[in-house]
Amino acid sequence: MAIPRNLKPDGINELFTGDTIRLVVNEDQGGDRMPNAGSIFSYVFDNSPVAPVSYTELTKEEPEHIRAIAYNVLRDNAWSNAGLPSLERIATTLEGDIFCFQESGGTSEQVAKNLLDTWLPLDNGGAGWYVYKDAGRLTCSKWPITNTWDLWRKTAILVDLPSSYPKDLLVINGHLSCCTANADRQGQVDEFASFLLDAKSPGGAITLPDSTPVIFLGDMNFVGFRQQVSTVITGNIRNAGTYGPGAPLDWDNTDLADARPLHIDSNLVFTWRDLGGDGFPPGRLDYQFYTDAVFDNAKSFVLQTETMDPQELARYDLQQGDTEVSDHLPLVVDYAFKQPLVSTSLKDQTDKVEVRIYPNPARNTLFIETQEKIERITLRDLAGREVLAVIGHTQQLGLDSLLPGTYLVEVKLEKQAISVTHKITLVK
């Protein structure tokens, strides 16, 4: 909540005349009041100087960072003929790697793909953008989508990142129930926590390789009970009878991180503002949560063109009213892997152990070169299922029993129990 210190409701008298204020919040529909009767909330103003806000550049700091964008486009409004010029300017300026749109029920996968292929053409052999739609959620990726899971008002997408990245990526595009539907919204976040806990363990609907990064983003509609946000971050499932017991969700058994982007030109965090005259104040409805055991938040921001300086708009080829095509604002986060990107030789940076796996693409046989003794070689598909395992030292692996596709090869060495993982493509 942000209230100007120099506010003058009648245009003459300042609202805040002293150094202390008392706070009361009254919820009209349910009659709830904070603080409770007999209690007082007070706040003493801190007059310490605040550092000036530095303008956030809209471009990525490093090309290998993964830019994920969440954007509720207001009942397909941004996809309409009137809204398309603004959406094109926003998309081409932000240059997302993964776009997660909500309220896109009237826009087909093919239409979204055709537009992105035109606005942001990719050099990937003509494949172009990969798009998956579930209800009103459109997930658009510049990299192949290898698996999908349609959940309750959420869509989980497994993205096949290039082999220069150490792992693939699980993106969950969410648009949770609105307004007073607290019970439904709690069920939807309980299901999210249950799904992610399932992904971290073998078996079930999904099994991910250890330390696969996860991003949960979209219009969360968190306007009700705080427990809903807490469940997403901590994994504290309320309805354990339906969704199982809760547990920490990140790979290191800690909380997920909340990216919490600020506006590019202020310390505000709201992502929705009232454009339709409903009378609601601006609020933070859109979020990006992520596994910070694996990912760093390299840069994040909320784009609102209405408040940008004309010079900045011109520099980025944007127009003042571009983000007015929706009542929600684009939420942008650039993610960076904490561990170094892998090279073809798969050199372990800590123990100076080198493992070379070739050829890639492979056909019938895979060769593993290392000076160390191999304890086990495991092949998994991109859903994390084990498809082949060889115990003991070997430097040649037959692949005749496998179907063409992309696999993760994990080589476990006896030396200090080191494991290295590489992605290969099998062709026939």
Secondary structure, DSSP 8 states (H G I E B T S, - for coil): ----TT--TTSSS-S--SSEEEE-EEETTTTEEES-TT--EEEE---S---------SS-SSTTSEEEEEEE-TTTGGGSTTTHHHHHHHHHHH--SEEEEES-TTS-HHHHHHHHHHHS---STT---EEEEETTEEEEESS-EEEEEEETTEEEEEE---TTSSS-EEEEEEE---TT-HHHHHHHHHHHHHHHHHHTSSSSS----TT--EEEEEE----S-THHHHHHHH---S-HHHH------STTSS--EE----BTTSS----B--SSS-----B--EEEEE-TTTEEEEEEEE--GGGS-HHHHHHTT--TTGGGGSSB--EEEEEEESS----TT-B-TTT--BEEEE-SSBSSEEEEEESS-EEEEEEEETTS-EEEEEES--SEEE-TTS-SEEEEEEEEESGGG-EEEEEEEE--
